[in-house]
Amino acid sequence: MESPYNYRQFAVLYVDDEEKSLKGFSRAFQDDFRIFTAANAQDGLKLLEEHRHEIGVLMTDQRMPGEKGVWLLERAHQLEPRIIRILATAYSDMDAAIAAVNTGAIYRYVTKPWEPEQLQQTLKQALEFFLLQRERDQLLREKMSVLRNLMIADRLVSLGLLAAGLSHHIRNALVAVKTFLDLAPAKMAEEKVDLDGLRNPDFWKDYYHNVQGQIEKINNLLKDLWVASEHPSFQFADQVKLREVVDSVADSLQAQFAAKQIQFENQVPDTLPELHVDKPKFYRLFELLLRDELASLPVGSKVALSATLVDGSAKPEVQIQLSDNGPGLSPEAVRVLFDPFVLRSDTPAEYGIHLMACFFIVYHHGGKIEAKSQEGQGTTFTLRMPVHPDRTALESNVGLLQKSLLNDALWEKLAASE
């Protein structure tokens, strides 16, 4: 029966000071496995460091000039804990083998001289165990990612509902303020109030326009978050060329870019397929992203937007990257980048609100958005947008979320755990 495992996917490293043993090992197993060999522990460690992501099994002799086999196994465990470690010993070295087993430094030991057929099975089992570990780790990472996304989605939906409620009540309150401001000049004229008698009539004029502007700003912020969070309102009947969308949005913000001397470069190729999108929201997505760059970058910065087609599956996607050469962000700032109630700098701007609206728009198009940044090296937003969005709404499993309310530090510890 043919094995489901590809034993040549990862290599076997064999370390032995006897040249005859190395040649015999290669000759016996090179048809079944990828083989690396080394004549001493130090050379074996160098090979491990050079090919750490290619090697799945390390088998080493115990008695060698210089460092012993157990020394190499311990270094291998520190370097790549997932590598399967096997110690080859003579009967006289059994105490060392038993000690290595008891300390967890090895997966198994074999006695010399080894039987080719028996060792072949041992190596296959070791590689199978290594591959199973990788599959388990990958599944764990994927499960944690799904749980974390569910938690984020649940929080975003709640915030979207909050935004909708806030928008309704704040709009009602602001309408009253706006009505008062609109009527105030007429009322003062009707009652023949002498504006020249006020301390500074220009102040009241500026105050009036400022309040009007703040009212409009609050309404727009809440509208962005509310509209972006309404999944049923998304319609994907429009087909757009990404480059044209970016050009259009960049042109509308040209004056703001010029005012801050920020250079923007549209690197999106015109050969990309058209995307099926909700056109108004899709345009708004890039407007908010570029406005966020305008708000956060210092004078004289550079911004570039590029895109490539990812066509390796039944659902082709376009990967979009928006990069800048700004001051960058700390790891903690990146972690809360899409939080609407956290600012990215000392200057008060609507970073979180804008980026959360972006998150909603991408999310409801069936895509993903993430940000990577390093202090002093700029920030990059990466969006994965399907060419043909799936209209299936994401569902939040509340019971699962309640059992999974773990903080980011714990997620990272779980991902890195041995």
N, C-alpha and C positions, 0 to 999 in steps of 0.2 A: 504494500500500500504506500502510495507516494505521500511524503511528509508535506504538511501545509507550510512548513517553515523554510525560509531561504537561509541556509547555513552560510552562504557567502556574503550575506548582507553586512556582517561584521567579522572582523578578523580575529584569529587566535595568535597570541604572542607566546612563543616558547623560549625559555631562557635556560641555557645549560652550558657549562664550560667545556664539555666534551664535543668536539667537532663531529665525531661519528654519530653521536646521539642527535645532534641538530639536523644532519643530513638525513638520517633515518626517519626522523619525525616529518620533515618536509616531504620526503619521498612517499611515506605511508599515507599522508593526509592531504596533500596538496590538491587532489582531485575533488575532495569534499569541502575543503575550507580554504579561506584566504589565510596565508601563513606569514607571520613575521618571526624572525629568530634573532637572538642576541647571545653572545658568548659569556657575558657576566652581568651582574645585577646593575651596575652603573649604566652599561649600554642599554639594558632593558628599560631602565627608568627614562633614559633619553628618548627611546622609541615611544614609550607611553606618553611622554610630554608632547612629542611631535604628532602622534596619531591618536590622541586621547578620545576623539569622537569617532574613530573607526574601529577600535578594539573592543570586543565583547568579552573575551576570555583571556586570562593570563595564567599560564602554567609555567612553573619554575622549579628547577632542581634546588635542593636545600644546600648541599655541600658544594661550594664554589670558592675559588680564591677571592680574597677580598670580602665584600659584603655577602651575607648568606641569603638564601631564598626568602626566609621569613622577613628580613629587612625590606626586600623589594615588595613583598605582599603588603606590608604595612604602609609603605610609601604609595603604592597603588590605591589602597583604600582611602588615603588622604586626598589623592589626586582625583580619582573618579570612583566614588563609593559603589556605583552600580556595576563595575567590572567584576565578572565572576573569577574568583581566584582559586587556583588549584596548586597544591604543593606535591612535588614528586620526591619521594624519599626512599632511601634504603632502609632495611629493617633496623639497622644500627641507629638511625635517626628518628625512630618512632616517637621518642619523647618530645622532640621538637614538633612533630606533626600533631601530636595530641594537644600540646600546649597551644598551637596555632588554632586548632579547632575550638578549643575551650574559650579562647579570647575572641572568637568571631572573626579572625583575620582571614580565614579561608572557607570556601564552599565545600571542598572535598580534598582528600589526599589520595595519591596513587603510589603504589610501590614500584620500585625499579628492580629489575627490568620490567617494563610495562608490556602488556599484551595488546597488539594493534587493534584487534576487534573490540576488546573490552574498552580500551581507551577511546576508540571512535565513538562508542555509545556514550561514554562519559562526557566527551566534548560536545556531542549533539545535545545531550540533556542540559549541559551548562549553557549552551547558546540559546536553547529553548527557554530556559529560566531567565536569561538576560533579556530576550525579546518580550517575554511575558511581563517582566518588570517595566520595560519601556511602554508597553501597551497599557499597563495599569496606570503608570504615571501620566500618560497622555490622557486617558479617560478621566483621571482625577482632575487634571488641569481643565479639561473641557467641562466637567461637571461643575467645578468651582466657578468657571467663567459663566456658565449658564445660570447658576444660582446668583452670582453677583449681578448679572444683567437683569435677572428677575427682580432683585432687590432694587436696583436702580430704576427699572421700569415702573415698579410699584410706587416708588417715591415720586417719580416724575408725573405719573398719572394723578397722584394726590396733589402735587403742586399745581398741575394744570387745572384741576377742579378748584383749587384755592384761587388761582389767577382769575378763573371765570367769575367766581363769586366776588372777588375784590373788584374786578372790572365793573361789574354791575353796580355795586354799592358806591364805589368811588366816583364813577361816572355821574351817578345821580347827585352826589354831593357837589361835584365840580360844576355841574350844570347850574346849580344855584349860585355858586361863586361867579361863574362866567356871566350869568344873566345880570347879576348885580353890577359887575364891571362894565357890561355893555350899557346899562341904563344910567350908571353914575354920571357920565358927562352930560347926557341929555337932561337928567334931573337937575344938575347944577346949573345948566343954562336956563332951564325953565324957571328956577327960583332966583335967577340973576345973581348967583354967587360970584363974587369977584375973585377970579383965579389969581390975579396979580396980588391979592392980599394974602395968598398962601405963601408959605416960606419958600417953596421952590416948585413951581408948576411943572417944570421939566421932570422933576423927580416922579410926580404922579403919572406923567405920560410914560416914562420909562418903566415905572412899576407896573402899569397896566399891561404893557407889551410883554414884560418879563413873566408876569403871572399867566398871561395867555399862552406863552411859550411853554411854561412848566406844565400847564394843564394838558397841552397837546403831547408833550413828551411822556407824561405819565400814561395817558391814554394809549399812545403808540406802544409803549413797553408792555403794558398789560395785554393789548391786542395781539402783539407778536406771540406772547406766551400762551394766550388763550387759543388763538387760531391754530398755532402749531401743535397744541396738545389734543385737538379734536380729531381723532383718527377717522371717524365716519365721514368727515368733511373732505378727506383727501380723494381726489379723482386723478387717475393716471391716463387721461385721454389725450394729453398733449405730447408731441414729439419735438424734442429740441436738440440742437447742436450745442454741445458743452462750450466750445470755443466762442460761439456767438453769444451765449449767455454771459460768459465771463467778460467779453468785450463790452457788452451793453452795460453791465453793472459797473465796470471800471470807468467807462466814459461818464456815467452819472456821478461818480465820485472824483472826477479828475481835478476839480478845483480844490477839494480837501487834500488830495495827495500833493498837489503843487504847493499848497500853503505850508505843509510840513516838509517839503522837499523829499518826499518819499518816492522812490522809484518802484513802479509796479511792472512786472513782466508776465504776460500771458503766454505760457509755453505749451498750452494744450494743442495737440495736433488736430488738424481739421479732418483727419481720416477716421476718427472715432465714430462708432455707430451712434445713431440718434437715441437719446434716452427717453423712455416713457415716464413722464413726470406730471405732477400737479404744477403747472407752469407758474402761477403767481407765487406759490410757496417756494418753488425751486429757485426762482429769481431772488426771493427774499432771503433764502439761505446764504447765497453768496454776498448779498448786500450786507447782511449782519456779520459775516466772517470778515469782510474787508473793513467794515466800520470798526470792528474790534481791533484789527491791526492798526487802523488810524488812531484809535484812542490809546493804545498801549505802547506804540513804538516811538522812540525819540526822533528828533529831526534828522533827516539825511539817511534814514534806513532804507533797506531794500526788501521787496516782497516779490516772490515768484509763485505762480500757480501752474502745476503740471498735471498730466493725467496719462494713464496707460490702460489698455484693455487687458483684463484678466479673463482669458477664454479657455480655462482648463476644465470646465465642467458643463453640465447641461444648462446652467444658469450663469451666463457671462456677466461679468461685473466690470465697472470702470473704477480704477483706483485713482483718487485725486489727492494731490499733496499741495498744501499751502504752507510755504516756508518763509521765514524771515531771518534776518541777521541781527535781531534785537538783543537786548541784554539777557534774555532767557529767564527761566523760572526755576525755583527750587523744587525738589521732589514733592514737598508738602503742597506747594502751590499748584503743581500739576495734578495732584490727587483730587483737589477740590475745584478744578478749573471750571467744571460745568455746574457748580453749585451757584444758584442765583443770589445767595446771600453772602457771598465771599468776594471781596475785591482782589484784583491781581496786583495792585500797587497802592501807593499812598494817596493817589489822586482819586477822588470820587467819580467813578464812571460805572455804567451799567453792564460791566463785563459779564457777570454771572447770568443776568437776564438774557442778554443777547446770545450767549453760548448755549444756554439751556434751550432757547427757542431753536437754535441750530440742531441741537441734539434731537429734539422732538421731530423736526422736519426730516432729518436723515432716518431716524428710527421708523417713522411711519411710511417712509419709502422702501422699507425693508433693508436699509443699509446700516452701516456702523461708522462711528466717528471716534477717533481717539487723538490724543495729543502727546507728543514727546518733546521734552525740552531739557536743556542743560544750561546752567548759569554761565553767561558769557558766550554762549554758542547758538543763541536763537531758539525759536520754537517752530515745530512742524505739526500741522494738523493733517491727519490721514483719514480720508473718507472712502468707504467702499460702497458704491451705489450700483444696484442691479440694473441692467439694461431694461429688463421687464420686471417691475416690482410685483411681489406676491401680495395679494390683497388680504391674505389671512391675518387677522389681528392677533397680536401677541397676547397671551393670557397670563395673568399673574396668579400663581398658586399661593394664596395667602397662608395656608397651613404650613407649606414648605418654607415660606419666607420667615415665619415666626420661629421655626426651628433653626434657621440659618442666619440669624442676625449676628454675624461676626464682623469684627472690624478689619480694616485692611491689613494691619500688622499681623493678625492671626492668619489671614489668607496667605500672606507671604511666608509665614512660618510653616504652614501646612504644605505649601508648594515646595519648600526647600527641605522638608523633613526627610530623614533617611528612611 
